[in-house]
Amino acid sequence: MTNTNSTVSRAVAGEKKKDVLLRIDNLVKYFPIRAGVFKRIVAWVKAVDGVSFEVYKGETVGLVGESGCGKTTVGMTLLRLYEPTSGRIIVDGEDTTHYFLPKWKARRYVEKTYLSRFRNSNFQPVDELDRKYFDIFTNKGEEGLLEYLIGDLEEKRLKFRRDIQIVFQDPYSSLNPRMRVKNILAEGPLAHGLFKKAETIDRVGRALEEVGIHPTHMYRFPHEFSGGQRQRIGIARALLMNPKLIIADEAVAALDVSIRSQVINLMMDLQKEHNLTYLFISHDLSLIKYISSRVVVMYLGKVVETAKKKDLFEEPLHPYTKALMSAIPVPNPEYKKQRIILQGDVPSPVNPPKGCHFHPRCPVAKPICSQERPELREVKPDHYVACHFPGSL
């Protein structure tokens, strides 16, 4: 890890005293494009390209951007439904990036990420995790660090699955239609030994009550519920695992507006009751403004701006964020809002523009924007922007 990457990885850490639950450090996820008789790789879809941010315990971080910007891919990669191409995923002070790799690949990852740097006599730790692992390396040697990081990977994987849960976008396809709700909700906790089979009815009933569904409905099948009720069941399924972090991927996008507010209020109430942490992925800025405490804005696989909710909505500094804000509808027919209409289409993630990815559509772009990529930097307290001319629009 370079000092530049370390700076970017801490770019949203304005409040140093808060406990960091999740830290994403320069996350990259590319998908191969294959062609020809032998299906050789001819190009890469750069879905996520160097994303870094942090999530503190007990808060809700909104991850926003238009369709195709990579926000769902970030969530899926965090859950390890996709394996990252590179970067680090740090959960509760431990590097989890190698947990789901074969042991020989996990060893190679540790060698490349830590051991090769620790052997250098001029090594200087760039963050707390470096210091922690370097202390183990100093006291117990290479084998001691390898044992700490890749020993008992199966137990580490199970703990990771317990700690991070997801509420999927589509409540219709995320529940098994052949299973009763009781079995859907109990499957995960029973597999992880969180409660005994004899406790299933009691624990599932209480979980359903928490999300506003009568316990006797646990014997029904998913098709017997409405969309809003199914999403509540999805939330109950996540809660039963006692997670530290819940990733909500467009969790209310498929619901009617009237049901949407009920589910959002339910999630906020459960957060207070269980001290949950949310990463809320959405393209609905009005929803993000309501539920989030901090906001991360993505464009074409990169983070372009991040700040506390109040700061971002009152004074967006990146031209793309300003354009997004101008598209939020105002429920007042007499109010004439000045829209910022972006020209052209979003470039292809297969061949993104050089320099700033946003420069072909940016109304204030200068020659430097097409030549030099802007780093995410702090321009105001706890307000970070990846732009050469922040606030110029």
Sequence and secondary structure as in RCSB ss.txt:
>XXXX:A:sequence
MTNTNSTVSRAVAGEKKKDVLLRIDNLVKYFPIRAGVFKRIVAWVKAVDGVSFEVYKGETVGLVGESGCGKTTVG
MTLLRLYEPTSGRIIVDGEDTTHYFLPKWKARRYVEKTYLSRFRNSNFQPVDELDRKYFDIFTNKGEEGLLEYLI
GDLEEKRLKFRRDIQIVFQDPYSSLNPRMRVKNILAEGPLAHGLFKKAETIDRVGRALEEVGIHPTHMYRFPHEF
SGGQRQRIGIARALLMNPKLIIADEAVAALDVSIRSQVINLMMDLQKEHNLTYLFISHDLSLIKYISSRVVVMYL
GKVVETAKKKDLFEEPLHPYTKALMSAIPVPNPEYKKQRIILQGDVPSPVNPPKGCHFHPRCPVAKPICSQERPE
LREVKPDHYVACHFPGSL
>XXXX:A:secstr
  HHHHHHHTTT   TTS EEEEEEEEEEEEEEEETTTTEEEEEEEEEEEEEEEEETT EEEEE STTSSHHHHH
HHHTTSS  SEEEEEETTEE TTTTS HHHHHHHHIIIIIHHHTSTT    SHHHHHHHHHHHHHHHHHHHHHHH
TTHHHHHHHHHHHEEEE S TTTSS TTS HHHHHHHHHHHTTSS GGGHHHHHHHHHHHTT  GGGGGS GGGS
 HHHHHHHHHHHHHTT  SEEEEESTTTTS HHHHHHHHHHHHHHHHHHT EEEEEES HHHHHHH SEEEEEET
TEEEEEEEHHHHHH   SHHHHHHHHTS  S TT         S    TTS  SSSTTTTT TT  GGGGTS   
 EEEETTEEE  SSTT  
